[in-house]
Amino acid sequence: MKVVVQRVLKAKVSVDGQEVNSITKGLCLLVGLHKSDQQSDINYMVQKILKLRLFDKDEKKWHSSVVDMGYEILSISQFTLCYKLKGNKLDFHYAMPGDAARQNYQYFLESLKKSYDETKIKDGVFGGKMEVEIVNDGPVTVQLETSEKTISEQSRECQDDV
């Protein structure tokens, strides 16, 4: 599982020019699921995101999480994060297939809601062609991955495929 976490002043997702969801200050998550991801990977990632200290509080630099600050989260499914390059071509065969990805992404969202405040968790349209507007705060962008071993194994497998 790979998540790009961006600290934002605001973020919005639209489909066909119609706003689907938006947040003010908080985190925008771009979420990619690998085909080998398990619920344990998702549970780990949810906790990591919610505890990640990216915010200032009481003039202390980056000592607070999104939960500490009571900020919002906008989550966007993005299978393209699970790519490997074959020459100059993107290969997505490590991305989780459609139905399984939809179920696991929903599990990710529900886990975020159960672990935080469901009214502060927003998302886009799974599988939709979305327009995402992000006003990055800082800018601060962090990449999280569930298992370095899994990523390394997948990289080796991809090299073997070339």
Phi, psi and chi 1 to 4 in degrees:
 res  aa     phi    psi   chi1   chi2   chi3   chi4
   1 MET       -  136.6 -175.8  170.4 -170.5      -
   2 LYS  -130.1  131.3 -173.4  174.3 -164.0  175.1
   3 VAL  -131.5  126.9  179.4      -      -      -
   4 VAL   -95.4  118.9  176.0      -      -      -
   5 VAL  -106.0  123.5  179.3      -      -      -
   6 GLN  -120.4  128.4  -64.3 -172.1  -24.1      -
   7 ARG   -77.8  125.9 -173.2  177.0   75.7 -178.6
   8 VAL  -127.4  152.7  -61.6      -      -      -
   9 LEU   -83.0  -33.5  -65.3  172.9      -      -
  10 LYS  -164.3  157.0   61.3 -177.4  176.6  178.3
  11 ALA  -152.4  150.3      -      -      -      -
  12 LYS  -146.8  143.8  175.3  172.7   82.3  169.0
  13 VAL  -124.5  134.9   61.8      -      -      -
  14 SER  -131.4  154.6  -57.1      -      -      -
  15 VAL  -129.9  128.4  174.0      -      -      -
  16 ASP    51.8   40.2  -64.6  -32.0      -      -
  17 GLY    78.0   -2.5      -      -      -      -
  18 GLN  -102.2  125.9  -61.7  -64.4  -46.2      -
  19 GLU   -65.0  130.7 -176.8  176.7  -45.1      -
  20 VAL   -97.3  -45.6  173.4      -      -      -
  21 ASN  -158.3  157.3  -98.7  -43.0      -      -
  22 SER  -153.5  158.2   65.3      -      -      -
  23 ILE  -135.5  161.7   63.6  167.2      -      -
  24 THR   -96.8 -145.8   55.1      -      -      -
  25 LYS   -52.5  134.4 -163.3  163.0 -178.6  126.1
  26 GLY   162.4 -139.6      -      -      -      -
  27 LEU  -123.6  139.5  -62.8  176.4      -      -
  28 CYS  -109.8  126.9 -176.1      -      -      -
  29 LEU  -111.4  128.4  -49.3  176.2      -      -
  30 LEU  -105.5  116.3  -55.5  175.5      -      -
  31 VAL  -115.4  121.2 -179.8      -      -      -
  32 GLY  -117.5  132.9      -      -      -      -
  33 LEU  -107.1  126.3  -68.5  159.4      -      -
  34 HIS   -81.9  151.3  -68.6  -82.3      -      -
  35 LYS   -63.9  -19.0   67.2 -179.4 -180.0 -178.6
  36 SER   -92.7   -0.5   62.2      -      -      -
  37 ASP   -65.4  142.0  -74.0  -24.4      -      -
  38 GLN  -116.2  170.4  -54.7  -70.3  -43.0      -
  39 GLN   -61.0  -30.4  -74.7 -171.9  -12.8      -
  40 SER   -63.4  -36.2   59.9      -      -      -
  41 ASP   -64.6  -42.2  -64.3  -52.0      -      -
  42 ILE   -66.4  -44.4  -65.4  168.6      -      -
  43 ASN   -59.9  -43.7  -65.2  -25.1      -      -
  44 TYR   -59.3  -47.3  168.0   83.2      -      -
  45 MET   -64.6  -41.7 -171.6   62.3   73.0      -
  46 VAL   -57.5  -48.1  164.6      -      -      -
  47 GLN   -65.1  -39.8  -68.0  -51.4  -54.4      -
  48 LYS   -62.6  -44.6 -173.7   58.4   99.6  175.6
  49 ILE   -64.0  -46.8  -69.6  164.4      -      -
  50 LEU   -69.6  -23.9  -66.3  176.5      -      -
  51 LYS   -98.6   -8.6  -66.7  176.1 -178.1  176.0
  52 LEU   -62.4  124.4 -167.8   60.3      -      -
  53 ARG   -91.5  100.0  -64.2  178.3 -178.9 -161.9
  54 LEU  -124.4    3.0  -64.7  176.8      -      -
  55 PHE  -122.3  151.1  -62.4   95.5      -      -
  56 ASP   -86.8  141.4  -57.1  -18.8      -      -
  57 LYS  -145.5  131.9 -173.6  175.9 -174.5  178.1
  58 ASP    54.0   42.1  -57.7  -33.6      -      -
  59 GLU    61.4   17.0  -62.1 -176.0   31.3      -
  60 LYS   -97.2  124.1  -66.6 -179.7 -178.4  177.0
  61 LYS   -68.2  120.5  -73.1  -75.5 -166.2 -178.3
  62 TRP    50.0   49.5  -65.5   11.7      -      -
  63 HIS  -107.7    4.9  -75.9  146.6      -      -
  64 SER  -127.2  147.8  -59.9      -      -      -
  65 SER   -96.4  173.8   68.4      -      -      -
  66 VAL   -59.7  -35.9   67.7      -      -      -
  67 VAL   -67.7  -46.3  173.8      -      -      -
  68 ASP   -55.6  -37.9  -64.2  -27.2      -      -
  69 MET   -87.8  -14.4  -59.0  -58.5  -73.5      -
  70 GLY    72.1   28.0      -      -      -      -
  71 TYR   -85.7  173.5  -68.2  154.0      -      -
  72 GLU   -95.9  164.9  -63.5  176.2  -65.5      -
  73 ILE  -131.7  129.4  -63.0  173.8      -      -
  74 LEU  -112.0  117.8  177.1   61.3      -      -
  75 SER  -107.9  131.5 -179.5      -      -      -
  76 ILE  -125.0  123.4  -52.0  -66.4      -      -
  77 SER   -71.6  136.2   62.3      -      -      -
  78 GLN  -149.7   88.5 -171.8  171.3  -12.9      -
  79 PHE   -62.3  -22.3   79.5   92.7      -      -
  80 THR   -66.4  -10.6   60.3      -      -      -
  81 LEU   -70.3  -19.1  -70.0  173.4      -      -
  82 CYS   -98.8   50.3  -59.1      -      -      -
  83 TYR  -101.4  161.8   72.3   91.4      -      -
  84 LYS  -134.1  146.7  -65.6  -65.7  175.6 -165.3
  85 LEU   -90.3  133.2  -77.7  177.2      -      -
  86 LYS  -117.4   93.3  -73.8 -169.5  173.3 -177.7
  87 GLY    70.6 -118.4      -      -      -      -
  88 ASN  -105.9    6.2  -67.6  -37.5      -      -
  89 LYS   -99.8  137.1 -175.9  179.5  179.3 -144.9
  90 LEU   -81.2  135.3  -65.7  171.5      -      -
  91 ASP  -120.7  124.7  178.2  -27.6      -      -
  92 PHE  -110.2   18.6  -60.3  110.2      -      -
  93 HIS   -72.6   -3.0   78.8  -88.3      -      -
  94 TYR   -93.2   -7.3  -70.6  114.9      -      -
  95 ALA   -73.8  147.3      -      -      -      -
  96 MET   -68.1  134.8 -171.7  173.8  -76.4      -
  97 PRO   -62.6  157.7  -18.3   28.1      -      -
  98 GLY   -39.1  -66.0      -      -      -      -
  99 ASP   -64.2  -43.1  -72.2  -21.8      -      -
 100 ALA   -65.4  -40.1      -      -      -      -
 101 ALA   -63.5  -42.7      -      -      -      -
 102 ARG   -59.8  -46.9 -179.2 -177.6  -53.5  -84.2
 103 GLN   -63.6  -43.5  -70.1  172.7   -2.1      -
 104 ASN   -72.8  -33.4  -78.5  -75.1      -      -
 105 TYR   -66.6  -40.4 -177.5   69.1      -      -
 106 GLN   -62.9  -39.7  -75.3  -56.8  -43.5      -
 107 TYR   -61.2  -42.0  178.1   78.4      -      -
 108 PHE   -58.5  -48.5  172.5   75.8      -      -
 109 LEU   -62.7  -45.1  -70.4  173.1      -      -
 110 GLU   -63.3  -37.3  -68.7  -55.6  -44.3      -
 111 SER   -65.8  -40.7  -63.7      -      -      -
 112 LEU   -59.7  -46.1  -83.8  173.6      -      -
 113 LYS   -63.7  -41.9  -69.9  175.1 -178.2  179.2
 114 LYS   -69.2  -31.7  -73.5  178.1 -174.6  172.4
 115 SER   -88.1  -10.7  -62.0      -      -      -
 116 TYR  -133.4 -126.1 -175.7   30.7      -      -
 117 ASP  -126.4  111.6  174.1  -10.1      -      -
 118 GLU   -57.7  -25.8   70.1  177.8   70.7      -
 119 THR   -73.3  -14.2   65.8      -      -      -
 120 LYS   -99.3    0.5  -64.3 -173.0 -175.6  -74.3
 121 ILE  -105.6  120.4  -52.2  -61.5      -      -
 122 LYS  -122.9  159.5  -48.2  -78.9  176.8   67.3
 123 ASP  -146.9  174.3   70.3  -32.9      -      -
 124 GLY   -93.6 -145.9      -      -      -      -
 125 VAL  -115.1  111.3  176.2      -      -      -
 126 PHE   -57.0  128.6 -176.5   89.7      -      -
 127 GLY    75.8   -0.4      -      -      -      -
 128 GLY   -85.3  156.9      -      -      -      -
 129 LYS   -84.6  101.4 -174.8  169.7 -179.0  -15.9
 130 MET  -105.1  151.9  -64.1  173.8  -85.9      -
 131 GLU  -108.7  122.4  -59.6  144.6   22.1      -
 132 VAL  -115.5  122.8 -178.1      -      -      -
 133 GLU  -107.2  124.8  -65.9  179.1   40.0      -
 134 ILE  -128.2  128.4  -60.5  168.5      -      -
 135 VAL  -106.7   97.2  178.4      -      -      -
 136 ASN   -69.4  138.6 -159.2  -53.6      -      -
 137 ASP  -103.3  106.6 -179.4   15.0      -      -
 138 GLY   135.3  -71.6      -      -      -      -
 139 PRO   -74.4  143.7   27.2  -30.5      -      -
 140 VAL  -126.7  117.8  174.0      -      -      -
 141 THR  -136.8  130.0  -57.8      -      -      -
 142 VAL  -129.6  136.8  176.9      -      -      -
 143 GLN  -102.7  130.0  -76.2 -174.0 -168.2      -
 144 LEU  -118.1  140.3  -59.2  174.0      -      -
 145 GLU  -132.6  146.2  -64.7 -171.7   43.9      -
 146 THR   -71.8  -51.2   49.4      -      -      -
 147 SER  -134.5  112.7  170.6      -      -      -
 148 GLU   -61.2  -36.3  -68.6  -56.3  -41.2      -
 149 LYS   -62.3  -45.8 -179.1  178.9  176.9 -166.8
 150 THR   -60.8  -44.6  -58.8      -      -      -
 151 ILE   -63.0  -44.4  -58.0  -55.2      -      -
 152 SER   -62.0  -43.9  -61.7      -      -      -
 153 GLU   -61.9  -42.2  -72.1  172.5   -4.2      -
 154 GLN   -65.7  -38.0  -70.3  175.9   -9.1      -
 155 SER   -62.9  -43.8  -66.3      -      -      -
 156 ARG   -63.1  -43.1  -81.9 -164.4  -54.9  -83.6
 157 GLU   -61.3  -40.9  -71.1  172.5    8.8      -
 158 CYS   -63.8  -41.0 -173.0      -      -      -
 159 GLN   -63.0  -38.5  -67.9  -58.9  -41.5      -
 160 ASP   -64.4  -31.2  -66.1  -18.5      -      -
 161 ASP   -73.7  -22.7  -69.7  -15.7      -      -
 162 VAL   -72.9      -  175.0      -      -      -
